[in-house]
Amino acid sequence: NDLKNSYPNLSITHLIVDTRYDPPEDWHIIGMEKK
């Protein structure tokens, strides 16, 4: 993506969260994907 191309040394981590619950304090991280 453009952000990765602009900052090649930046480690971008996408957190996969379970957002069925509000507020965000109740969200659960169900996976992590590094690009």
N, C-alpha and C positions, 0 to 999 in steps of 0.2 A: 504494500500500500504506500501511499505518498508519504506518510509520516515515517515509515521505516526507511524509505529512500532518502528522505531529508536528514534523518539521523541514523546512519547505519550502525552506530555503536550503541544505540538505545535498545535496551531489552524490553520488548513489548510483551506483556503477559495479559492474556484475556482470561478473566475469571468467569466461569460458568456458574451462575447463581440460580438458586431456586427462588423465583420471585412470586410464588403463589401467595405469599403472606405480605401484608403491609403492617407496620412500617418497615423500612429497610433493616432495622435492628433484628427483625425476625427472619431475614433472608438467610439461606444456607448456601455455602459454596459447595457445589456438587462436582466440580471439576476444574482443572486448570489447563490452559493451552498456551504454550509458548511459541512465538513466531520469530 
